[in-house]
Amino acid sequence: MSGSRASAGTRWYSSLTGAQWKALIASNLGWTFDGFEVFALILTIGAALHQLLNPSQYRLIPVYAGSVIAITVFGWGVGGLLGGILADYIGRKRSMTLTILAYSALTGLSALSWNWVSFALFRFLVGLAIGSEWATGASITAELWPDNARGKGGALLQAGYPIGSIISSAVWVAIGTSGPNAWRYMFLIGVLPALIAYWIRRNIPESTRWERSNERRRAAHDLRRQGATLAGEDAAIVRFTLVDMFAEPAVRSRLILTFIMSLAVTIGYWGVSSFVPSYVGTVASAQGLAAEAQRWVGLAGLVQNIGALLGFISFGFLADALGRKPTTFSYYLLCLVLTPIVYLWVKDIRLLLLGFAVYGFFIQGVFSWTAVWLPELFPTRMRATAAGFIFNAPRLISAVAPLFAGSLIVGLGGYGKAATIIGIFYVFGLVAVPFLPETKGKPLPEADTLSAAEPQTALQQTA
């Protein structure tokens, strides 16, 4: 039976092997623990800065919070670029092992912060480790899973992030009122599950696609050392992967379009969602619930991430059923529409919780396109580098989004208008989606298949 098409009456998961499931679970767990750590920052940033800043600086907490989150996102971007390149050269499995070790060593440092500068520095280091993990997991899942179920596999991988965020929210609901050092306990807790992920990741198989690509790379290097003139893919495969992405027109066009899409969704998320806890705390206080504000903050994070979990998983099933294009376009559109609804029109705290559940379904669920669609657009020799670049390079730009949003909140005197302005960036994703090829049910591309398919894709776009 072809990997791209299941026979009638066969369930999509019936042909999956233990190795395929093990790779998904391991990658998912790494992303789960990353989700815990990152959302712990979003939940605790206000409490942490109240302890790390002087009372005279409290008025500027949104600006300081934006700065710390921006530095974290910047570190994430740098780490993601390095991690993708590493995975293409030393292998998916070895790269994941190294990054999980780095994550385990660094994630607890934030609990030792003594002022906001040290806190920001530790957050940058943690961001480096977090960013390095995703491209490897996305690549190995795509390369091991069959064509007919790859969308579901990518979405299930991506679902690890909200699972981690849900756990983080639940922990914060439990310990958030335990005292001024509660935020430090959150980061110490974040160290423990990373060790479990390392143990699991030691047992996953290496991608055979990467092994074949690596053998070809070594053979091409041997030929060049012997004085041979390389041409075609042999010439391409010896180029540095980050350079190789821009050298081939078929790859370059996809790279530009997906970069625009990733930039739009990354700015939208970090510029808007980063301030959900602060916004919910403000609404709760305005309704006379100041004493329970942190509880409502934890509940908002919990329901938003439950919605996100459903959004991530639903994306995979919809993408495998309807296609990558219509599913991605629909998610971007609803992100654009829902942002002003949630931040400008809903004022009741209980109704706001429902609003953030629906909001989370789309504003976080939309990230599933990166795990589902991205690996299907680039050949094996550069897949992790390209995925890491597209997923993480926009963070080097969007790192300013929380800082910009924090300044807007202070300047405009509230969250609603600032969130709506930032949310307009989703328009860029809507414009870019139609120009990418549909990859539903198709085999992963190699250099020759990519070049052969590109003229047809361009012709279809013109038609």
N, C-alpha and C positions, 0 to 999 in steps of 0.2 A: 504493500500500500504506500502511496506517495505521502511524504511528510506534509505536503501542502493541502491535502484533502482527506478528511476522514470518511470512511465508508458509512453508508446509511445505517442508522441505528447504533453506531459506535459512539460511546461517550468520549468527550474530548480528552479526558484524563486517563482513559484506559490503556493507552499505548505508552504512557510515560514510564521511564525506568527509575530505579532507585537513585542512580547517579544524578539524573535530571532534577528529581525532587530535592536531593541533598544539596545541590548547587543553589537552588532557589532558596531553600530554608536558610542556608548559611549566609547568602547575600542579603536576604530579608532581615535576618537578625542583626547584621552589622548596621543596616539602615535604620532598624528599630532603635538601637541604642544611640545612634546619631540623632534620631528624632527626639529621644528623651532628653539628651543633653542640650540641643538647640532650644527646645521649647521650655526647658528649665530656665534658660536665660531670659526668654520672653516673659515668663511668669514672675521671675524673681527680680528683674532689673530694677523695678521701683523700690522694692524693699532693700536691695543691696545698696543702691545709691543713697538711700536715706541714712545708711550707716557709714558709707564711705565719703560722703560730702559733708561740708559744714552746713548748719541750718540756713545760713545766709545764701546758700547756693540752691536751696530747694526749689525756688521759682523756676530755675533753669533745668530741672530734672529731665523734661522731654528732650532738650538739646543734648545733655550728657548721655541719656539713654540712646538717642539716635547715633551718637558718636561711637559708643561701645558696640552697638549692633552693627554699625557700618564697618568697624575694624574687624569684627568677627566674620562678616560676609566677605571682606577683602581677603582675609586669611583663607577662607573657604575657597575663594576663586583661585588663589595661587596654588593651594594644595591640590585642587581638582585638576589643574593643568599638569602639574608634575605627576600626579597619580595616573592619569590617562597615558602619558608617555611611558611611564615606568611599566605599566601593564602590557604595552605593545612590545617592549623590549625584553623583559625578564619573565613574562608570563602572567596569566590571570591569577593563578593560585598563589604564587610567591608574592605578588604585589599585594594581594589581600592580606596575607599573613603579616607582612611588614607594616601595612597601614593600621591593622588592628592592634599591633604592638605599640605603635606610636600613639594611637588613641588611648590605650590603657594607661600609658605613662603620663599623658598630658592632661586628661580630662579633669582630674581632681585638683589641679593647681589653682583653679579659680577660687576654690574655698579658702585659699591662703591669702587672698588679696588684702592689703592694708590701706589702699586708697584707690581712687578711680583709675589712676594711671596704671597701677600694677594690675588691676582688674582687666583693663583694656588690653594690656600686653599678654596676659594669660589667655584671654579670649582669642587673640590672634593666633597663638600657638595651637589652641584647640581647633580653630578653624582650619589650619593647615592639615591636621590629621583627619578631620571630618571630610573635607573636600576630596581627599585622596581615595576614599573608599568607593564612591558611587559608580564611577566609570567602569571599574573592574567588575563589580557585581552585575551591572547592566550588560556588559559585553559577554560575560561567561554564561549568563542566563539565556541571552539571545542565541548564542552559539550552540548551546546544548539542547535547547527546547525545539520541538518540531514546528514546522511552518504553520500548521493549522491552530496551534495553541500558543504561539509566541506572544500574541497580544495579551493573553491572560497571564502568562508567566511574567512579562514585564510589569503589568499592573499589580500583580501580587507582590513582586519585589518592591515596587514603589509604595505599596500599602504599609510597609514596615515603618515608614516615617510617622504617619498618624498613630500607629499602634504605640510607638515610643512616646509620642506627644500625649496620648490618652493616659498612659502609665504615669507620665510626668505630672499631668493635671491631677490625677487621683492621689498621687503622693503629696502634691502641694495642698490639696484639700485637707489631707490628714495632718500635715506638719506645718502648714503655712502660718498658723497662729501659735506656734510653740515658743516663740520668742524672737528676739532681734537677729539671732544667728540661724534661723530656719533656712535662709537662702544658702548658707554654707553647707548645711546638711544635704541639700538637694544635689550639689555638685559632687560631694563625697559619695553619695549613693550611685551617681552616674558612673563611677569607676568599676563597680562590681560586675554588671552584666557584660561588659566588654571582654572580660576574661573568659566568659562562657563562649562568646562568639569566636574567640581565638581557638579554643579547643575544638569547636565544630568545624571551623574552616580548615583545620589541618587535614580533614578527611575528605575534602571534595576533590573530584578529578580535575585534571587540567583539560582545557579546551583543545580538542584534536584539531580544530580549525586553526587555532593559534600555533600549535606545534607544526602543522604543515607550512604555514606562512613563515614561521621562524626558520625552518629548514631551508626554505627557498631564499630567505634573506641571507643566511650563512653561505649558501651555494653561490649566490650572486656576488657576495663580498669576496669569496675565494676566486671567482672568475676575474674580478677586477684586479685582485692582487697578482694574478698571473698575466696581466696585461691585456685582457680581452676588452673589447669595446661593447658596453652594455646598451641594450635597446629595449623598448617596451616596458613590461612590468619589471624586468630585471633592473633596468635603470631607475625605475620608480622606487623599488623596494629598498634600495640602498640609500635613498635620500632620507634625511631626518624627517620623521613623521610629521612634525609640526610644519615643516617646509613643504612636504609632499602634499599636504591638504590643499595648498594654494597653487600648486603647480599644474594640476589637472583641471581643465575647464568644467568637466562633468561634476567633479567633486566640489569645485569652488562655488558654483551656483547654489548647490544644496547647502553649502556651509554658510553662505551669506543669508539665505532665507531662514534657515533654522536658528542662526544667531539672532536675527531680528525677533523671531518668535520667542526665543528664550529670554532675550533682554526684556521684552514686554511683560512676560509673566513673572520674571524675577523682580523687576521694579514694582509691579503691581502687588506682589505678595509682601516683600520686605518693607515697602513703603506704606502699606495699609495694615496688614495683619500684625506687624510688630507692635502696634499700639492698641490692639484689642484689649489686653488686660487693663491698661491705664484708662481706656475709654469706658469699659464696663465698671471699673471702680468709681469713675466720675458719675456715671448714671445712677449707680447704687447709692452713692452719697447724696445726690440730688433728691432721691426719693426717701431720705431719712434712714438709710441702711448703712451708714458709715461704719458702724461697729462690725458689720458682717461683710464689708466690702471685699476682703480677700477670699471669703467663701464664694461670693458671686463671681469673682475673677476666676477661681478654680473651676467652677461649674461652667462658665462660658468657654474656657479652654477645653474642658471635657466634651461638651456637646459639639463644639466646632470640629474637634478632631474625630469624633464619632461620625459626623457628617463627612469629613475628609476621607476617612477609611472607606465608607460606602462609595464615595465619589471615585477614589482610586480604583477600587475593584470593578465598579460598574464601567469605568472607562475601558478596561481590558475586554470585557464581554461585548460592549458596544462596538469597539474597534474591530474585533474579530467577526462580528455579525454585519455591521453596516459599512465598515471601512475606516481607515485612519483619518481621512480628510473630514467627512461630515461630523465625526465624533469630536475631533479637536476643535473645529470651527464652532460647534454648538457650545462647548465649554467656555471658549474665549468670549463668546457673545454674552453668555449669562454672567460671567465675571464682570463685564462692563456694565450690565444692567443692574445687577444686585448691589454694587458698591454704594451708590447714592441712596438706594432704598434702605439699607441697613444703617448707614451712618447719618442720614438726614431725616428720615421719616419715622423710624421706630424709636420710641422713647420709653415705653414701659419695660422694666427690667426683665419680666418673665417672657414677654413677647420677643424681647431682644435675644434671649437665649435660643428661641426657635429660629429667629433670623440668622444667627451665627451658625446654627446647625446646617441650614440650607446653604449659607454662604461658604462654609467649609467644604461642602460637597463639591463646589465648583472651583473656588479660588485655590484650594490645595489639590483637589482631584485633577485639575488641568495639567499638573506636572507629570501625570502618567504618560503623556505623549512623548516625553523625553526618554523614558525607559522602553516604550513600545515602538515608536516610530524611528527614533534616532539610529539605533543599531542597524536598522534595515536599509539605511540610506548610504552607508559607507563600507568599503571593502575591508577584509579582515586585517590587512597589514597596518591599517591606521584606525581601526574601529574604535578602540579605547581612547586613542588620542583625540579623535574627532568628537566622540561623545563627551569626553572630559572637557574639551575646549568649549563646545556648545553649551553644556550644562553649567560650566563654571566661569568661563571668561566673562559672561555678562555680569557676574557678581563683582568683578573689578570695577565695572561702571556703576552697577546698581547699589554698590556699597554706600554711595552717597544718598540713596533714596531714604533710608531712615533718618539721616541727618537733615536732608531737605524737608522731609515730612515733619520732623520735630520742630524745625524753624517755622514751617507753615502753621503748625498748631499754635505756637506761641504768637506768631504774627497775626493770624486770623482770629485768635481768641477761642478756638474750639477744634474738635476733631472732624466734624462733618464735612466742611468745605475742603479741608486739607485732603481727606481721604478721596473725595470725589475728583479732585484735581489729579491726584496720583493715579486713580483708576482709569483715567483716559488713555493711559499707555496700552491698555488691552487692544485698542484699535489697531495698533501696528501688527499684532499677531493675526488679527482677522484679515488684514490685507495680504500677509505673506502665505497663509495656509493654502490657498487655491493653486499656487504655483509649484507645489511639491508633488512628486509622483505618488500615486496610490500604491501601497506595498502589501495590502491585505492578502495573506495566504501565499505570498511569493517567497522563493528561497532567498537567503541572505546573499547580497551581491558580492562578487569578486571583481577585480579590476576589469576583466574582459567583459563580463555581463553588464557591468555598470556602463561602460562605454557604448556597448551595443544597444542598451535600452534608452540612452539619453536622447538620440534623435527622435525616436518615436514619442517619448514624453514631451519633447518640445513641440512636435507636430500636433499632439493631442491638445496641448495648452493653447496653441494658436487657433485650432479649430474650435 
